[in-house]
Amino acid sequence: MAESKVKKDGAKPESHLAMVRRARRINRELAEVYPYAHPELDFRNSFELLVATVLSAQTTDLRVNQTTPALFAAYPTPEDMAGADPEALEEIIRPTGFFRAKAKSLLGLSQALRDNFGGEVPGRIEDLVTLPGVGRKTANVVLGNAFGVPGITVDTHFGRLVRRWKWTEQEDPEKVEAEICAIFPKSEWTMLSHRVVFHGRRICHSRKPACGACPIAPLCPAYGEGETDPEKAAMLLKYEKGGQPGQRLSPPPDYPGLPAPARSAPAGA
């Protein structure tokens, strides 16, 4: 794997224009590496995606995907979930952690959908963020993947990678979102989010990135923070890049990896 060609500390600072060009090239490279990038939560409609995204806080998408089949069998619509017995709902979602707080959010958002939106998930961010447990990140996930409305989803993986790549120095998710939106055409926002998250989960890990197996190493200012030996780096790859099952029980047809098992021990996201 080629060493990074990005200027290191002590060299002439990268101009904003050069950073934008590098960022857009990284996006093009990631599009070739992950042409199948997609949301890693199983869902069949906007309500299921909304609920699954709320459940995904502080747990893995795999754990959510292993939990939601029973959840949606019991409560397939907002009206059904709005009338759920709280303890019964808590018991179903217990594997996702923080189940009492999450159950409260699910009951609240389902009741709001029933009472204020005719039982339908709204397609505007201004409405979505009024729902209990729903912030901009969740709203952008739903809008981008259920309504086709472009949006940047700033989760843990996205935030740390764009800072690692020096696209932004911001820590606040809304400020990160605003700065990254300014770099890319609106049409790229949703797929960019998926590609960056895919890369963060598979190659560019938080504590030990697989630098020696990274296809964008020549464009990365943080090259060398992780394992640079190609063979050792290859051992760090996850999911389809490492020959392992993915996180979705029902992945899209173009996903080249194996589907996740219906039940297993938790996997690192």
PyRosetta script that sets phi, psi and omega in degrees:
from pyrosetta import init, pose_from_sequence

init()
pose = pose_from_sequence("MAESKVKKDGAKPESHLAMVRRARRINRELAEVYPYAHPELDFRNSFELLVATVLSAQTTDLRVNQTTPALFAAYPTPEDMAGADPEALEEIIRPTGFFRAKAKSLLGLSQALRDNFGGEVPGRIEDLVTLPGVGRKTANVVLGNAFGVPGITVDTHFGRLVRRWKWTEQEDPEKVEAEICAIFPKSEWTMLSHRVVFHGRRICHSRKPACGACPIAPLCPAYGEGETDPEKAAMLLKYEKGGQPGQRLSPPPDYPGLPAPARSAPAGA")
pose.set_psi(1, 131.3)
pose.set_omega(1, -177.3)
pose.set_phi(2, -67.8)
pose.set_psi(2, 145.5)
pose.set_omega(2, 177.3)
pose.set_phi(3, -71.4)
pose.set_psi(3, 152.6)
pose.set_omega(3, 179.4)
pose.set_phi(4, -59.4)
pose.set_psi(4, 137.8)
pose.set_omega(4, 176.4)
pose.set_phi(5, -100.7)
pose.set_psi(5, 3.7)
pose.set_omega(5, -180.0)
pose.set_phi(6, -74.2)
pose.set_psi(6, 142.8)
pose.set_omega(6, -179.4)
pose.set_phi(7, -59.6)
pose.set_psi(7, 133.8)
pose.set_omega(7, 178.6)
pose.set_phi(8, -94.7)
pose.set_psi(8, 174.4)
pose.set_omega(8, 177.4)
pose.set_phi(9, -56.6)
pose.set_psi(9, 137.9)
pose.set_omega(9, -178.9)
pose.set_phi(10, 98.6)
pose.set_psi(10, -20.6)
pose.set_omega(10, 176.5)
pose.set_phi(11, -87.3)
pose.set_psi(11, 174.0)
pose.set_omega(11, 178.8)
pose.set_phi(12, -60.9)
pose.set_psi(12, 130.5)
pose.set_omega(12, -178.2)
pose.set_phi(13, -58.6)
pose.set_psi(13, 145.4)
pose.set_omega(13, 177.6)
pose.set_phi(14, -71.5)
pose.set_psi(14, 131.5)
pose.set_omega(14, 177.6)
pose.set_phi(15, -72.3)
pose.set_psi(15, 162.1)
pose.set_omega(15, 178.9)
pose.set_phi(16, -61.6)
pose.set_psi(16, -41.7)
pose.set_omega(16, -179.8)
pose.set_phi(17, -62.2)
pose.set_psi(17, -42.2)
pose.set_omega(17, 179.1)
pose.set_phi(18, -64.9)
pose.set_psi(18, -37.9)
pose.set_omega(18, 177.7)
pose.set_phi(19, -63.6)
pose.set_psi(19, -43.5)
pose.set_omega(19, 180.0)
pose.set_phi(20, -61.8)
pose.set_psi(20, -43.1)
pose.set_omega(20, 178.9)
pose.set_phi(21, -63.9)
pose.set_psi(21, -41.5)
pose.set_omega(21, 178.6)
pose.set_phi(22, -65.5)
pose.set_psi(22, -42.7)
pose.set_omega(22, 179.7)
pose.set_phi(23, -61.2)
pose.set_psi(23, -43.2)
pose.set_omega(23, -179.0)
pose.set_phi(24, -69.7)
pose.set_psi(24, -31.2)
pose.set_omega(24, 176.4)
pose.set_phi(25, -69.9)
pose.set_psi(25, -39.6)
pose.set_omega(25, 176.0)
pose.set_phi(26, -59.2)
pose.set_psi(26, -43.3)
pose.set_omega(26, 178.8)
pose.set_phi(27, -60.8)
pose.set_psi(27, -41.9)
pose.set_omega(27, 178.3)
pose.set_phi(28, -64.6)
pose.set_psi(28, -40.8)
pose.set_omega(28, 178.4)
pose.set_phi(29, -64.0)
pose.set_psi(29, -43.2)
pose.set_omega(29, -179.8)
pose.set_phi(30, -65.9)
pose.set_psi(30, -31.7)
pose.set_omega(30, 177.6)
pose.set_phi(31, -63.8)
pose.set_psi(31, -31.6)
pose.set_omega(31, 177.5)
pose.set_phi(32, -78.2)
pose.set_psi(32, -34.4)
pose.set_omega(32, -179.4)
pose.set_phi(33, -74.7)
pose.set_psi(33, -37.7)
pose.set_omega(33, -176.5)
pose.set_phi(34, -125.0)
pose.set_psi(34, 63.5)
pose.set_omega(34, 178.9)
pose.set_phi(35, -65.4)
pose.set_psi(35, -15.8)
pose.set_omega(35, -178.1)
pose.set_phi(36, -100.8)
pose.set_psi(36, 9.9)
pose.set_omega(36, -177.6)
pose.set_phi(37, -54.8)
pose.set_psi(37, 140.8)
pose.set_omega(37, -173.5)
pose.set_phi(38, -160.7)
pose.set_psi(38, 166.7)
pose.set_omega(38, 173.3)
pose.set_phi(39, -65.7)
pose.set_psi(39, 137.0)
pose.set_omega(39, -174.8)
pose.set_phi(40, -96.1)
pose.set_psi(40, 22.3)
pose.set_omega(40, 171.1)
pose.set_phi(41, -106.1)
pose.set_psi(41, 134.1)
pose.set_omega(41, 175.1)
pose.set_phi(42, -73.4)
pose.set_psi(42, 133.7)
pose.set_omega(42, 176.6)
pose.set_phi(43, -161.1)
pose.set_psi(43, 154.0)
pose.set_omega(43, 178.1)
pose.set_phi(44, -118.1)
pose.set_psi(44, -11.8)
pose.set_omega(44, 179.8)
pose.set_phi(45, -158.6)
pose.set_psi(45, 175.5)
pose.set_omega(45, -174.6)
pose.set_phi(46, -65.1)
pose.set_psi(46, -34.3)
pose.set_omega(46, 179.1)
pose.set_phi(47, -66.7)
pose.set_psi(47, -43.3)
pose.set_omega(47, 178.8)
pose.set_phi(48, -64.1)
pose.set_psi(48, -38.6)
pose.set_omega(48, 178.3)
pose.set_phi(49, -66.6)
pose.set_psi(49, -41.3)
pose.set_omega(49, 178.8)
pose.set_phi(50, -60.4)
pose.set_psi(50, -48.4)
pose.set_omega(50, -178.9)
pose.set_phi(51, -64.8)
pose.set_psi(51, -45.7)
pose.set_omega(51, -178.7)
pose.set_phi(52, -61.6)
pose.set_psi(52, -38.3)
pose.set_omega(52, -179.4)
pose.set_phi(53, -67.7)
pose.set_psi(53, -40.5)
pose.set_omega(53, 175.6)
pose.set_phi(54, -61.5)
pose.set_psi(54, -41.0)
pose.set_omega(54, -179.9)
pose.set_phi(55, -68.7)
pose.set_psi(55, -22.8)
pose.set_omega(55, -173.1)
pose.set_phi(56, -74.5)
pose.set_psi(56, -9.1)
pose.set_omega(56, 179.2)
pose.set_phi(57, -62.7)
pose.set_psi(57, 130.5)
pose.set_omega(57, 175.1)
pose.set_phi(58, 61.5)
pose.set_psi(58, 27.4)
pose.set_omega(58, 173.2)
pose.set_phi(59, -153.2)
pose.set_psi(59, 179.3)
pose.set_omega(59, -179.5)
pose.set_phi(60, -90.7)
pose.set_psi(60, 155.2)
pose.set_omega(60, 174.4)
pose.set_phi(61, -61.8)
pose.set_psi(61, -34.7)
pose.set_omega(61, 177.6)
pose.set_phi(62, -57.9)
pose.set_psi(62, -47.6)
pose.set_omega(62, -179.6)
pose.set_phi(63, -61.9)
pose.set_psi(63, -39.8)
pose.set_omega(63, 176.9)
pose.set_phi(64, -63.7)
pose.set_psi(64, -45.5)
pose.set_omega(64, -178.0)
pose.set_phi(65, -64.5)
pose.set_psi(65, -27.4)
pose.set_omega(65, 177.3)
pose.set_phi(66, -80.2)
pose.set_psi(66, -14.4)
pose.set_omega(66, -176.7)
pose.set_phi(67, -100.2)
pose.set_psi(67, -35.1)
pose.set_omega(67, -171.4)
pose.set_phi(68, -69.2)
pose.set_psi(68, -26.6)
pose.set_omega(68, 177.7)
pose.set_phi(69, -56.9)
pose.set_psi(69, -45.7)
pose.set_omega(69, 178.1)
pose.set_phi(70, -68.3)
pose.set_psi(70, -36.2)
pose.set_omega(70, -179.6)
pose.set_phi(71, -63.2)
pose.set_psi(71, -48.1)
pose.set_omega(71, -176.8)
pose.set_phi(72, -78.5)
pose.set_psi(72, -19.3)
pose.set_omega(72, 171.7)
pose.set_phi(73, -67.8)
pose.set_psi(73, -36.0)
pose.set_omega(73, -179.4)
pose.set_phi(74, -82.2)
pose.set_psi(74, -37.7)
pose.set_omega(74, -175.2)
pose.set_phi(75, -134.4)
pose.set_psi(75, 79.1)
pose.set_omega(75, -173.9)
pose.set_phi(76, -75.7)
pose.set_psi(76, -16.7)
pose.set_omega(76, -177.0)
pose.set_phi(77, -130.3)
pose.set_psi(77, 163.6)
pose.set_omega(77, 175.7)
pose.set_phi(78, -57.8)
pose.set_psi(78, -38.1)
pose.set_omega(78, 179.2)
pose.set_phi(79, -62.3)
pose.set_psi(79, -42.4)
pose.set_omega(79, 178.8)
pose.set_phi(80, -63.8)
pose.set_psi(80, -46.0)
pose.set_omega(80, -177.6)
pose.set_phi(81, -69.9)
pose.set_psi(81, -32.5)
pose.set_omega(81, 179.8)
pose.set_phi(82, -62.0)
pose.set_psi(82, -29.0)
pose.set_omega(82, -178.7)
pose.set_phi(83, -98.6)
pose.set_psi(83, 11.7)
pose.set_omega(83, -176.3)
pose.set_phi(84, -68.1)
pose.set_psi(84, 147.6)
pose.set_omega(84, 169.9)
pose.set_phi(85, -70.7)
pose.set_psi(85, 125.0)
pose.set_omega(85, -175.1)
pose.set_phi(86, -55.3)
pose.set_psi(86, -41.7)
pose.set_omega(86, -178.3)
pose.set_phi(87, -68.4)
pose.set_psi(87, -36.4)
pose.set_omega(87, 177.8)
pose.set_phi(88, -66.8)
pose.set_psi(88, -40.8)
pose.set_omega(88, 177.9)
pose.set_phi(89, -64.3)
pose.set_psi(89, -44.6)
pose.set_omega(89, 179.2)
pose.set_phi(90, -58.3)
pose.set_psi(90, -40.8)
pose.set_omega(90, -177.4)
pose.set_phi(91, -65.4)
pose.set_psi(91, -38.1)
pose.set_omega(91, -179.9)
pose.set_phi(92, -67.3)
pose.set_psi(92, -41.7)
pose.set_omega(92, -174.5)
pose.set_phi(93, -93.2)
pose.set_psi(93, 4.6)
pose.set_omega(93, -178.8)
pose.set_phi(94, -50.5)
pose.set_psi(94, -40.6)
pose.set_omega(94, -177.7)
pose.set_phi(95, -61.5)
pose.set_psi(95, -17.7)
pose.set_omega(95, -178.1)
pose.set_phi(96, -84.7)
pose.set_psi(96, -6.2)
pose.set_omega(96, 179.7)
pose.set_phi(97, 80.8)
pose.set_psi(97, 158.3)
pose.set_omega(97, -179.9)
pose.set_phi(98, 47.8)
pose.set_psi(98, 39.9)
pose.set_omega(98, -167.4)
pose.set_phi(99, -68.3)
pose.set_psi(99, -27.9)
pose.set_omega(99, 179.1)
pose.set_phi(100, -69.8)
pose.set_psi(100, -45.7)
pose.set_omega(100, 178.8)
pose.set_phi(101, -65.3)
pose.set_psi(101, -40.2)
pose.set_omega(101, -179.9)
pose.set_phi(102, -67.4)
pose.set_psi(102, -39.0)
pose.set_omega(102, 177.6)
pose.set_phi(103, -62.5)
pose.set_psi(103, -40.5)
pose.set_omega(103, 177.9)
pose.set_phi(104, -61.6)
pose.set_psi(104, -41.8)
pose.set_omega(104, 178.2)
pose.set_phi(105, -65.3)
pose.set_psi(105, -43.6)
pose.set_omega(105, -178.5)
pose.set_phi(106, -64.5)
pose.set_psi(106, -41.5)
pose.set_omega(106, 176.7)
pose.set_phi(107, -63.6)
pose.set_psi(107, -43.9)
pose.set_omega(107, -178.5)
pose.set_phi(108, -65.8)
pose.set_psi(108, -44.8)
pose.set_omega(108, -178.3)
pose.set_phi(109, -70.3)
pose.set_psi(109, -35.3)
pose.set_omega(109, 178.4)
pose.set_phi(110, -66.3)
pose.set_psi(110, -41.4)
pose.set_omega(110, 177.6)
pose.set_phi(111, -65.3)
pose.set_psi(111, -38.1)
pose.set_omega(111, 178.3)
pose.set_phi(112, -67.0)
pose.set_psi(112, -40.4)
pose.set_omega(112, 176.7)
pose.set_phi(113, -62.2)
pose.set_psi(113, -43.1)
pose.set_omega(113, 179.6)
pose.set_phi(114, -65.0)
pose.set_psi(114, -45.5)
pose.set_omega(114, -171.4)
pose.set_phi(115, -85.4)
pose.set_psi(115, -32.3)
pose.set_omega(115, -171.5)
pose.set_phi(116, -111.2)
pose.set_psi(116, -17.5)
pose.set_omega(116, -174.1)
pose.set_phi(117, -130.8)
pose.set_psi(117, 23.9)
pose.set_omega(117, 175.4)
pose.set_phi(118, 62.3)
pose.set_psi(118, 25.9)
pose.set_omega(118, 179.6)
pose.set_phi(119, 77.5)
pose.set_psi(119, 12.4)
pose.set_omega(119, -179.2)
pose.set_phi(120, -116.5)
pose.set_psi(120, 146.0)
pose.set_omega(120, 174.9)
pose.set_phi(121, -74.6)
pose.set_psi(121, 125.1)
pose.set_omega(121, -178.8)
pose.set_phi(122, -71.7)
pose.set_psi(122, 153.4)
pose.set_omega(122, -177.2)
pose.set_phi(123, -103.8)
pose.set_psi(123, 22.7)
pose.set_omega(123, 177.6)
pose.set_phi(124, -125.2)
pose.set_psi(124, 139.6)
pose.set_omega(124, -178.3)
pose.set_phi(125, -63.5)
pose.set_psi(125, -33.5)
pose.set_omega(125, -179.7)
pose.set_phi(126, -61.6)
pose.set_psi(126, -33.7)
pose.set_omega(126, 179.1)
pose.set_phi(127, -82.3)
pose.set_psi(127, -40.9)
pose.set_omega(127, -176.8)
pose.set_phi(128, -60.5)
pose.set_psi(128, -41.0)
pose.set_omega(128, -176.4)
pose.set_phi(129, -73.3)
pose.set_psi(129, -5.1)
pose.set_omega(129, 173.6)
pose.set_phi(130, -83.5)
pose.set_psi(130, -11.2)
pose.set_omega(130, -178.0)
pose.set_phi(131, -79.4)
pose.set_psi(131, 141.1)
pose.set_omega(131, 178.0)
pose.set_phi(132, -56.5)
pose.set_psi(132, 132.6)
pose.set_omega(132, 177.6)
pose.set_phi(133, 79.8)
pose.set_psi(133, 5.1)
pose.set_omega(133, -175.9)
pose.set_phi(134, -114.3)
pose.set_psi(134, 116.6)
pose.set_omega(134, 174.2)
pose.set_phi(135, -109.8)
pose.set_psi(135, -168.3)
pose.set_omega(135, -176.7)
pose.set_phi(136, -64.0)
pose.set_psi(136, -37.8)
pose.set_omega(136, -179.2)
pose.set_phi(137, -60.9)
pose.set_psi(137, -51.2)
pose.set_omega(137, 179.4)
pose.set_phi(138, -62.3)
pose.set_psi(138, -42.4)
pose.set_omega(138, 180.0)
pose.set_phi(139, -60.9)
pose.set_psi(139, -42.4)
pose.set_omega(139, 179.7)
pose.set_phi(140, -66.9)
pose.set_psi(140, -35.5)
pose.set_omega(140, 175.4)
pose.set_phi(141, -60.0)
pose.set_psi(141, -47.6)
pose.set_omega(141, -177.4)
pose.set_phi(142, -67.3)
pose.set_psi(142, -46.0)
pose.set_omega(142, -178.4)
pose.set_phi(143, -63.4)
pose.set_psi(143, -43.9)
pose.set_omega(143, -175.9)
pose.set_phi(144, -70.5)
pose.set_psi(144, -33.0)
pose.set_omega(144, -171.1)
pose.set_phi(145, -108.3)
pose.set_psi(145, -16.2)
pose.set_omega(145, 177.2)
pose.set_phi(146, -111.4)
pose.set_psi(146, -22.2)
pose.set_omega(146, -176.9)
pose.set_phi(147, -121.0)
pose.set_psi(147, -6.3)
pose.set_omega(147, -180.0)
pose.set_phi(148, 71.0)
pose.set_psi(148, 21.3)
pose.set_omega(148, 178.3)
pose.set_phi(149, -93.7)
pose.set_psi(149, 117.3)
pose.set_omega(149, -175.8)
pose.set_phi(150, -59.1)
pose.set_psi(150, 141.4)
pose.set_omega(150, 177.6)
pose.set_phi(151, -165.1)
pose.set_psi(151, 151.2)
pose.set_omega(151, 175.6)
pose.set_phi(152, -94.9)
pose.set_psi(152, 127.9)
pose.set_omega(152, 178.9)
pose.set_phi(153, -104.4)
pose.set_psi(153, 108.6)
pose.set_omega(153, -176.7)
pose.set_phi(154, -95.3)
pose.set_psi(154, 88.8)
pose.set_omega(154, 172.3)
pose.set_phi(155, -98.1)
pose.set_psi(155, -171.6)
pose.set_omega(155, -177.2)
pose.set_phi(156, -59.4)
pose.set_psi(156, -45.6)
pose.set_omega(156, -178.5)
pose.set_phi(157, -64.1)
pose.set_psi(157, -47.3)
pose.set_omega(157, -177.8)
pose.set_phi(158, -60.4)
pose.set_psi(158, -47.2)
pose.set_omega(158, -177.7)
pose.set_phi(159, -60.9)
pose.set_psi(159, -45.4)
pose.set_omega(159, -176.4)
pose.set_phi(160, -71.6)
pose.set_psi(160, -33.0)
pose.set_omega(160, 179.6)
pose.set_phi(161, -71.5)
pose.set_psi(161, -42.6)
pose.set_omega(161, -178.6)
pose.set_phi(162, -68.4)
pose.set_psi(162, -26.9)
pose.set_omega(162, 173.0)
pose.set_phi(163, -76.1)
pose.set_psi(163, -39.0)
pose.set_omega(163, 177.2)
pose.set_phi(164, -61.4)
pose.set_psi(164, -35.1)
pose.set_omega(164, -179.5)
pose.set_phi(165, -86.3)
pose.set_psi(165, 0.1)
pose.set_omega(165, 178.2)
pose.set_phi(166, 64.4)
pose.set_psi(166, 32.6)
pose.set_omega(166, 173.3)
pose.set_phi(167, -80.5)
pose.set_psi(167, -24.8)
pose.set_omega(167, 179.6)
pose.set_phi(168, -157.4)
pose.set_psi(168, 157.9)
pose.set_omega(168, 172.2)
pose.set_phi(169, -110.7)
pose.set_psi(169, 0.5)
pose.set_omega(169, -175.8)
pose.set_phi(170, -70.3)
pose.set_psi(170, 148.2)
pose.set_omega(170, 175.5)
pose.set_phi(171, -106.6)
pose.set_psi(171, -32.4)
pose.set_omega(171, -179.8)
pose.set_phi(172, -68.4)
pose.set_psi(172, 125.7)
pose.set_omega(172, -175.7)
pose.set_phi(173, -56.2)
pose.set_psi(173, -37.8)
pose.set_omega(173, -179.4)
pose.set_phi(174, -68.6)
pose.set_psi(174, -36.1)
pose.set_omega(174, 177.7)
pose.set_phi(175, -71.5)
pose.set_psi(175, -37.5)
pose.set_omega(175, 174.7)
pose.set_phi(176, -59.9)
pose.set_psi(176, -47.9)
pose.set_omega(176, 180.0)
pose.set_phi(177, -55.9)
pose.set_psi(177, -47.1)
pose.set_omega(177, -177.5)
pose.set_phi(178, -63.5)
pose.set_psi(178, -42.4)
pose.set_omega(178, -177.6)
pose.set_phi(179, -70.6)
pose.set_psi(179, -37.9)
pose.set_omega(179, 179.8)
pose.set_phi(180, -72.7)
pose.set_psi(180, -37.3)
pose.set_omega(180, 176.6)
pose.set_phi(181, -58.1)
pose.set_psi(181, -33.4)
pose.set_omega(181, -178.0)
pose.set_phi(182, -72.7)
pose.set_psi(182, -17.8)
pose.set_omega(182, -176.9)
pose.set_phi(183, -86.3)
pose.set_psi(183, -31.6)
pose.set_omega(183, -170.2)
pose.set_phi(184, -118.6)
pose.set_psi(184, 151.1)
pose.set_omega(184, 172.9)
pose.set_phi(185, -60.6)
pose.set_psi(185, 146.3)
pose.set_omega(185, -177.6)
pose.set_phi(186, -55.4)
pose.set_psi(186, -34.8)
pose.set_omega(186, -178.0)
pose.set_phi(187, -63.6)
pose.set_psi(187, -17.7)
pose.set_omega(187, -177.7)
pose.set_phi(188, -94.9)
pose.set_psi(188, -11.8)
pose.set_omega(188, -167.9)
pose.set_phi(189, -57.4)
pose.set_psi(189, -49.6)
pose.set_omega(189, -175.4)
pose.set_phi(190, -66.9)
pose.set_psi(190, -48.0)
pose.set_omega(190, -178.7)
pose.set_phi(191, -69.1)
pose.set_psi(191, -34.1)
pose.set_omega(191, 174.4)
pose.set_phi(192, -57.2)
pose.set_psi(192, -44.6)
pose.set_omega(192, 179.5)
pose.set_phi(193, -57.8)
pose.set_psi(193, -46.5)
pose.set_omega(193, -179.6)
pose.set_phi(194, -63.8)
pose.set_psi(194, -43.6)
pose.set_omega(194, -177.4)
pose.set_phi(195, -63.8)
pose.set_psi(195, -44.0)
pose.set_omega(195, -178.8)
pose.set_phi(196, -64.7)
pose.set_psi(196, -43.8)
pose.set_omega(196, 179.5)
pose.set_phi(197, -65.0)
pose.set_psi(197, -42.6)
pose.set_omega(197, 176.5)
pose.set_phi(198, -56.6)
pose.set_psi(198, -45.3)
pose.set_omega(198, -178.3)
pose.set_phi(199, -65.2)
pose.set_psi(199, -40.0)
pose.set_omega(199, 179.6)
pose.set_phi(200, -66.3)
pose.set_psi(200, -32.2)
pose.set_omega(200, -179.0)
pose.set_phi(201, -82.6)
pose.set_psi(201, -25.2)
pose.set_omega(201, -172.6)
pose.set_phi(202, -102.8)
pose.set_psi(202, -38.7)
pose.set_omega(202, -171.9)
pose.set_phi(203, -126.7)
pose.set_psi(203, -51.1)
pose.set_omega(203, -171.8)
pose.set_phi(204, -91.3)
pose.set_psi(204, 68.5)
pose.set_omega(204, -175.9)
pose.set_phi(205, -69.0)
pose.set_psi(205, 161.3)
pose.set_omega(205, -176.6)
pose.set_phi(206, -66.2)
pose.set_psi(206, -55.1)
pose.set_omega(206, -173.4)
pose.set_phi(207, -88.2)
pose.set_psi(207, -32.6)
pose.set_omega(207, -177.4)
pose.set_phi(208, -142.4)
pose.set_psi(208, 79.7)
pose.set_omega(208, 179.1)
pose.set_phi(209, -65.2)
pose.set_psi(209, 147.8)
pose.set_omega(209, -178.5)
pose.set_phi(210, -89.0)
pose.set_psi(210, 67.4)
pose.set_omega(210, -174.4)
pose.set_phi(211, -57.3)
pose.set_psi(211, -37.9)
pose.set_omega(211, -176.5)
pose.set_phi(212, -71.7)
pose.set_psi(212, -9.5)
pose.set_omega(212, 178.0)
pose.set_phi(213, -117.5)
pose.set_psi(213, 14.9)
pose.set_omega(213, -173.3)
pose.set_phi(214, -92.6)
pose.set_psi(214, 124.9)
pose.set_omega(214, -178.4)
pose.set_phi(215, -72.5)
pose.set_psi(215, -13.8)
pose.set_omega(215, 179.4)
pose.set_phi(216, -110.4)
pose.set_psi(216, 17.5)
pose.set_omega(216, -179.3)
pose.set_phi(217, -51.9)
pose.set_psi(217, -41.9)
pose.set_omega(217, -179.5)
pose.set_phi(218, -62.8)
pose.set_psi(218, -15.8)
pose.set_omega(218, -177.6)
pose.set_phi(219, -104.6)
pose.set_psi(219, 2.1)
pose.set_omega(219, -170.7)
pose.set_phi(220, -103.4)
pose.set_psi(220, 120.9)
pose.set_omega(220, 178.7)
pose.set_phi(221, -71.2)
pose.set_psi(221, -11.6)
pose.set_omega(221, -179.1)
pose.set_phi(222, -102.9)
pose.set_psi(222, 9.7)
pose.set_omega(222, 179.4)
pose.set_phi(223, -55.7)
pose.set_psi(223, 133.3)
pose.set_omega(223, -179.4)
pose.set_phi(224, 104.0)
pose.set_psi(224, -11.7)
pose.set_omega(224, 176.5)
pose.set_phi(225, -70.0)
pose.set_psi(225, -23.6)
pose.set_omega(225, 179.8)
pose.set_phi(226, -115.8)
pose.set_psi(226, -162.9)
pose.set_omega(226, -177.8)
pose.set_phi(227, -70.6)
pose.set_psi(227, 121.2)
pose.set_omega(227, -178.4)
pose.set_phi(228, -98.2)
pose.set_psi(228, -17.2)
pose.set_omega(228, 177.5)
pose.set_phi(229, -68.6)
pose.set_psi(229, 122.5)
pose.set_omega(229, -174.2)
pose.set_phi(230, -56.3)
pose.set_psi(230, -43.0)
pose.set_omega(230, -177.6)
pose.set_phi(231, -68.5)
pose.set_psi(231, -42.0)
pose.set_omega(231, 178.6)
pose.set_phi(232, -68.6)
pose.set_psi(232, -38.7)
pose.set_omega(232, 179.4)
pose.set_phi(233, -64.3)
pose.set_psi(233, -36.9)
pose.set_omega(233, -179.6)
pose.set_phi(234, -61.2)
pose.set_psi(234, -28.4)
pose.set_omega(234, -179.9)
pose.set_phi(235, -72.7)
pose.set_psi(235, -13.7)
pose.set_omega(235, -177.9)
pose.set_phi(236, -92.4)
pose.set_psi(236, -8.4)
pose.set_omega(236, -175.8)
pose.set_phi(237, -68.1)
pose.set_psi(237, 146.0)
pose.set_omega(237, -178.0)
pose.set_phi(238, -119.9)
pose.set_psi(238, 166.0)
pose.set_omega(238, 177.2)
pose.set_phi(239, 54.5)
pose.set_psi(239, -139.0)
pose.set_omega(239, -173.2)
pose.set_phi(240, -64.2)
pose.set_psi(240, -25.3)
pose.set_omega(240, 178.3)
pose.set_phi(241, -71.6)
pose.set_psi(241, -21.9)
pose.set_omega(241, 178.1)
pose.set_phi(242, -109.9)
pose.set_psi(242, 12.9)
pose.set_omega(242, 179.7)
pose.set_phi(243, 74.0)
pose.set_psi(243, 22.6)
pose.set_omega(243, -177.4)
pose.set_phi(244, -109.4)
pose.set_psi(244, 159.3)
pose.set_omega(244, 175.3)
pose.set_phi(245, -60.6)
pose.set_psi(245, 153.9)
pose.set_omega(245, 176.7)
pose.set_phi(246, -82.9)
pose.set_psi(246, -162.2)
pose.set_omega(246, -177.7)
pose.set_phi(247, -99.5)
pose.set_psi(247, -19.6)
pose.set_omega(247, -177.2)
pose.set_phi(248, -91.7)
pose.set_psi(248, 136.7)
pose.set_omega(248, 173.2)
pose.set_phi(249, -72.6)
pose.set_psi(249, -30.4)
pose.set_omega(249, 179.7)
pose.set_phi(250, -126.8)
pose.set_psi(250, 74.7)
pose.set_omega(250, -178.4)
pose.set_phi(251, -71.3)
pose.set_psi(251, 161.4)
pose.set_omega(251, 176.4)
pose.set_phi(252, -60.3)
pose.set_psi(252, 156.1)
pose.set_omega(252, -176.7)
pose.set_phi(253, -58.4)
pose.set_psi(253, -29.0)
pose.set_omega(253, -176.5)
pose.set_phi(254, -87.9)
pose.set_psi(254, 0.5)
pose.set_omega(254, 179.4)
pose.set_phi(255, -69.7)
pose.set_psi(255, 124.8)
pose.set_omega(255, -173.9)
pose.set_phi(256, -81.8)
pose.set_psi(256, -7.4)
pose.set_omega(256, -177.0)
pose.set_phi(257, -96.0)
pose.set_psi(257, -173.6)
pose.set_omega(257, 179.3)
pose.set_phi(258, -87.4)
pose.set_psi(258, 147.6)
pose.set_omega(258, 174.1)
pose.set_phi(259, -68.1)
pose.set_psi(259, 158.1)
pose.set_omega(259, 178.0)
pose.set_phi(260, -73.9)
pose.set_psi(260, 153.4)
pose.set_omega(260, 175.0)
pose.set_phi(261, -72.0)
pose.set_psi(261, 153.1)
pose.set_omega(261, -179.8)
pose.set_phi(262, -62.3)
pose.set_psi(262, -34.4)
pose.set_omega(262, 176.2)
pose.set_phi(263, -143.2)
pose.set_psi(263, 136.6)
pose.set_omega(263, 175.8)
pose.set_phi(264, -163.3)
pose.set_psi(264, 175.9)
pose.set_omega(264, 173.1)
pose.set_phi(265, -65.8)
pose.set_psi(265, 148.8)
pose.set_omega(265, -179.6)
pose.set_phi(266, -55.6)
pose.set_psi(266, 141.5)
pose.set_omega(266, 177.1)
pose.set_phi(267, -110.6)
pose.set_psi(267, 148.8)
pose.set_omega(267, 178.6)
pose.set_phi(268, -70.4)
pose.set_psi(268, 135.1)
pose.set_omega(268, -180.0)
pose.set_phi(269, -85.8)
pose.dump_pdb("model.pdb")
